[in-house]
Amino acid sequence: MLQQTTVQAVLPYFLKFVTRWPDVTALADEDEEEIMKAWAGLGYYSRARNLKKCAERVAREHHGLFPDNEAALKTLPGIGDYTAAAIAAVVFDRHAAVVDGNIERVIARFTRLTTPLPAAKLAIKEHMHTLTPAERPGDFAQAMMDLGATICTPKRPACALCPLRDMCAVSGLDEAELYPVKPPKNTRPVRRGAAFVAVATDGSVLMRRRSEKGLLGA
Ligand code: SF4
């Protein structure tokens, strides 16, 4: 739910979901239509479909319990590199390198990484792997995310307050904002479309669900 959506927007939906479907098996057994209705308003509907497919796989193939390692988690619908690492580290205490946008920024500055994103992603993941301690890797990942969100911010990072300042490669250089290095901008493609509204004589409007794939897939 939190992919590209704020905690504030997600909270009422999350509470509604966990009250109505308190475990993975309950969600797996529900009709997809009911889940889509409960999701209405949150957007990016592919997330809801993946949630349902993931619940089905976990219920059917893993006896209702999530697998405890990154490789197995990544085979589940809707779970990519970041989510698999986050679940493995935070829930199962595995030594997994969790990299979100905030951590990307912290590591790029901490190591003064001159490779632009996205080419730098692999190097950032490797650095994060090296930095992640064997003990409490989940707490470390969450601390790094919070550091990026509150101190090592995109603009005007508060280096004076940063617990990493004595080890950070850009600390005191007044150049933190130059990292992560951005790739040269591509010109944006222009897309054109046409929209029609079909209204019957009684005022009712024809509705058609968008296809699941493509721009703004439903
Ligand atoms: S010292 Fe500054 S640039 Fe370096 S990690 Fe901390 S906040 Fe970010």
Residues whose N, C-alpha, C, O or C-beta is under 5 A from the ligand:
A	BS01	SF4	V106 R109 F110 I151 C152 P157 A158 C159 C162 L164 R165 C168 S171 A176
